[in-house]
Amino acid sequence: MGLMTGTGPLSLAAAGTWNFDPPAPGSAVYIEPTWKRVRAVIEGQAVADSSYALLLSESGRQPVYYFPRRDVRLDLLTNSARRTEDPYKGTAAYFDARIGDRLENDVAWCYPQPLDGARALTGHLAFDFHRMDRWFEEDQEIFEHPKDPYHRIDIYPSSRRVRVSLKGEVLAESSRPMALFESNLPLRWYLPPEDVHARLVPSPTVTTCGYKGRTSYYSVELSTGERVLDLVWCYREPLTEGTPVRDLLCFFNERVDIEVDGEPQPRPETPWSRGAKEGEA
């Protein structure tokens, strides 16, 4: 989520309005330097390690790191026959990577002759984020995608009274929630476990947020015996941004009824309206 994704101002579903037509997917291209040391690691080897990487952001897409060729282990790469065309960046040429006995086909790419709007990518290579074993910004491991520098998380203690119910059954009540405001996402209420009355059943579902960390889930068993899957989550070992909500419990406000200071809150419509796995957050 951020400038180009989610409900960001240049995303496909902007929460606000412009006085011009929003850009089509991929048509807004923004390239900027990052001063972070960025590493892509596979089989324990850094195939790219740079303090001079570029961050490419495109409307409707997650950002991508591009590394100067001098900071890439070109000895581990061989040219691939694959080529793809992008109307805003040009023709992409691909590379295979071999590390020991492991071969990753078409795992990296570059634009040998980028179009005018993407000239800054000349002499740079990108890697498929999900086919690397690990990624680091400085010495902090990152997950799911590069962090968007325009994504923000603000977490505040609150004295507002939050009441959570489902099908008329009260699941939680708290006057000491933590309010988590995150770019392009609904307000989330994180509650102390002792203020949650629902019967929680640990779930095997695990997802990862690139900003807050690995998420553990619980299903809720209602008094009728009905089990609502993956309705609650928490962060047991959050990344730095999520530290204030460590071990607190949060309900999908897309799937329950929430009152704040006695006022019913609308259920937001998001990818998580259909369950935890739909949104992978």
C-alpha positions in Angstrom: 0.0 0.0 0.0 1.2 3.5 -0.6 1.3 6.2 -3.3 0.5 3.8 -6.2 -1.3 0.8 -4.5 -4.3 0.1 -2.4 -6.4 3.2 -2.2 -3.4 5.5 -2.6 -3.7 8.7 -4.7 -2.2 7.1 -7.9 -3.7 3.6 -7.4 -6.5 1.9 -9.3 -9.0 2.6 -6.4 -8.0 5.9 -5.0 -9.9 6.9 -1.9 -9.9 10.6 -2.8 -10.5 12.4 -6.1 -8.4 14.3 -8.6 -9.3 17.0 -11.1 -7.9 14.8 -13.9 -8.3 11.2 -15.0 -6.3 8.8 -12.8 -3.5 6.9 -14.6 -4.1 3.4 -16.1 -2.2 0.4 -14.6 1.5 0.9 -15.1 1.2 4.2 -17.0 2.5 6.3 -14.1 6.2 5.5 -13.7 8.2 7.1 -10.9 11.9 6.3 -10.4 13.8 7.5 -7.4 17.1 6.7 -5.7 17.1 5.0 -2.3 19.8 5.5 0.2 19.3 2.2 1.8 21.7 -0.7 1.3 19.6 -3.3 -0.4 20.5 -7.0 -0.9 18.8 -9.9 -2.7 20.0 -13.3 -1.4 19.7 -16.7 -2.9 21.3 -19.9 -1.5 23.2 -17.8 1.0 24.8 -15.5 -1.6 23.9 -11.9 -2.3 23.2 -11.8 -6.1 22.8 -8.1 -5.7 24.1 -5.8 -3.0 23.9 -2.0 -3.5 23.7 1.3 -1.7 22.8 3.0 -5.0 19.6 1.1 -6.0 16.7 2.7 -7.7 13.1 2.2 -6.6 10.6 2.0 -9.4 6.9 2.7 -8.6 4.1 2.2 -11.1 0.4 2.9 -10.8 -1.4 -0.1 -9.4 1.7 -2.1 -8.7 4.1 -2.7 -5.8 7.5 -1.0 -6.0 10.6 -2.8 -7.5 14.3 -2.4 -6.8 16.6 -1.9 -9.7 20.4 -2.5 -9.1 23.3 -0.9 -10.9 25.1 -3.6 -13.0 28.3 -3.1 -11.0 26.5 -4.2 -7.8 25.1 -7.4 -9.3 26.8 -10.8 -9.4 26.8 -11.0 -13.2 28.9 -14.2 -13.0 25.9 -16.0 -11.7 23.6 -14.8 -14.5 23.2 -16.0 -18.1 21.1 -14.4 -20.9 17.6 -15.9 -21.4 15.7 -16.0 -24.6 12.7 -14.4 -23.0 11.6 -10.8 -24.0 8.6 -8.9 -22.9 7.2 -5.5 -24.1 6.0 -2.8 -21.8 4.4 0.3 -23.4 5.9 2.6 -20.8 9.3 1.2 -20.2 10.3 -0.7 -23.4 11.6 -4.2 -24.2 12.8 -6.2 -21.2 15.6 -8.8 -21.6 15.7 -11.6 -19.0 18.4 -13.6 -17.2 18.7 -17.0 -15.6 20.5 -17.4 -12.4 22.5 -20.5 -11.4 23.9 -21.0 -7.9 25.4 -24.4 -7.3 22.8 -27.0 -8.5 19.9 -24.5 -8.3 18.7 -22.9 -11.5 16.2 -20.1 -11.6 14.9 -19.3 -15.1 14.0 -15.7 -16.1 14.5 -14.5 -12.5 16.1 -11.1 -13.4 15.5 -8.6 -16.1 16.7 -5.2 -17.5 15.7 -2.7 -20.1 18.7 -2.4 -22.5 17.1 0.6 -24.3 14.4 1.9 -22.0 11.8 4.4 -23.4 12.2 8.1 -22.5 10.0 7.9 -19.4 12.2 5.2 -18.0 15.7 6.3 -19.0 16.9 6.1 -15.4 16.7 2.3 -15.6 19.6 2.2 -18.1 22.3 -0.1 -16.8 20.2 -1.5 -14.0 18.8 -5.0 -13.3 15.7 -6.1 -11.2 15.0 -9.5 -9.6 11.8 -11.4 -9.0 11.1 -10.6 -5.3 9.4 -13.9 -4.5 12.0 -16.1 -6.1 14.8 -14.8 -4.0 15.4 -16.6 -0.6 15.8 -13.4 1.4 15.8 -9.6 1.0 17.4 -7.0 3.2 17.2 -3.2 3.6 20.3 -2.5 5.6 20.4 -5.4 8.0 16.6 -5.7 8.4 15.0 -8.5 6.5 11.9 -7.5 4.5 9.0 -9.6 3.3 6.5 -9.7 0.4 7.7 -6.6 -1.5 10.0 -3.6 -1.1 8.7 -1.1 1.3 7.0 1.9 -0.2 8.6 5.0 1.2 5.2 6.7 1.1 3.5 4.1 3.2 2.9 5.1 6.8 1.8 3.4 10.0 0.6 5.4 13.0 -0.4 3.6 16.2 -2.1 5.5 19.0 -3.5 4.5 22.4 -7.1 5.4 22.6 -9.8 5.7 25.3 -12.7 5.3 22.9 -14.9 2.4 23.8 -14.8 -0.3 21.1 -17.5 -3.0 21.1 -17.2 -6.0 18.7 -20.2 -8.3 18.0 -21.3 -10.8 15.4 -24.9 -12.1 14.9 -25.9 -10.3 18.1 -23.2 -11.9 20.2 -20.7 -9.6 21.9 -17.1 -10.8 21.2 -15.0 -8.1 22.8 -15.3 -4.7 24.6 -12.5 -2.4 25.5 -11.9 1.2 26.6 -8.1 0.8 26.1 -7.7 -0.1 22.4 -4.7 0.7 20.2 -5.8 2.5 17.0 -3.7 1.5 14.0 -3.9 3.9 11.0 -2.2 2.5 7.9 -1.9 4.1 4.5 -4.8 3.1 2.3 -6.3 0.6 4.8 -9.3 0.8 7.2 -8.7 1.9 10.8 -7.9 -1.2 12.8 -8.6 -1.6 16.5 -6.2 -3.8 18.4 -7.5 -5.0 21.8 -5.9 -6.4 24.9 -6.5 -10.2 25.1 -8.3 -9.9 28.4 -10.9 -7.6 26.8 -11.8 -10.3 24.2 -14.6 -12.5 25.4 -15.0 -14.7 22.3 -13.8 -18.3 22.3 -10.7 -18.2 20.1 -9.4 -21.3 18.3 -5.8 -21.1 16.9 -5.7 -21.3 13.2 -3.0 -22.8 10.9 -3.4 -19.8 8.6 -0.3 -17.5 8.5 0.2 -14.4 6.3 2.9 -11.8 6.2 2.6 -8.1 6.1 5.6 -6.3 4.5 5.4 -3.6 7.1 4.2 -5.3 10.3 5.5 -8.9 10.0 4.1 -12.4 10.3 0.5 -12.7 11.3 -1.1 -15.4 13.4 -4.8 -16.1 13.2 -7.7 -17.3 15.3 -11.1 -18.6 14.4 -14.0 -17.7 16.6 -16.5 -20.2 18.0 -19.9 -18.6 18.6 -22.2 -19.7 21.4 -24.3 -21.4 18.7 -21.4 -23.7 17.9 -20.8 -22.0 14.6 -17.1 -21.5 13.9 -16.1 -18.4 11.9 -12.7 -19.0 10.4 -9.7 -16.6 10.7 -11.7 -13.8 12.1 -9.0 -12.5 14.5 -5.2 -11.9 14.1 -2.2 -10.8 16.1 1.5 -10.1 15.7 3.6 -12.2 18.1 6.9 -11.0 16.7 6.2 -7.8 14.8 8.6 -5.8 12.7 9.6 -2.4 14.1 6.5 -0.6 12.8 4.1 -3.0 14.5 5.8 -3.2 17.9 3.1 -1.2 19.8 0.5 -3.9 18.9 2.5 -6.9 19.8 0.2 -9.7 21.2 -2.9 -7.6 20.9 -5.9 -9.0 19.1 -7.7 -7.4 16.1 -11.0 -8.4 14.4 -11.6 -8.0 10.7 -13.9 -5.1 10.8 -15.0 -6.2 7.3 -16.6 -9.2 8.9 -17.9 -8.2 12.3 -20.1 -5.4 13.7 -18.1 -2.7 15.5 -19.4 0.2 17.7 -17.1 3.0 18.7 -18.5 5.1 21.6 -21.9 3.6 20.9 -21.9 4.5 17.2 -22.1 1.6 14.7 -19.2 1.6 12.2 -19.7 0.7 8.5 -18.1 -2.5 7.3 -15.4 -1.5 4.8 -15.1 -3.5 1.6 -11.6 -4.7 1.0 -9.8 -7.8 -0.3 -10.1 -9.2 3.3 -13.9 -9.1 3.2 -13.7 -12.6 2.0 -11.1 -13.9 4.4 -7.5 -13.6 5.5 -6.0 -15.4 2.6 -7.7 -13.2 0.0 -5.7 -10.2 1.1 -2.5 -11.9 2.3 -1.9 -9.3 5.0 
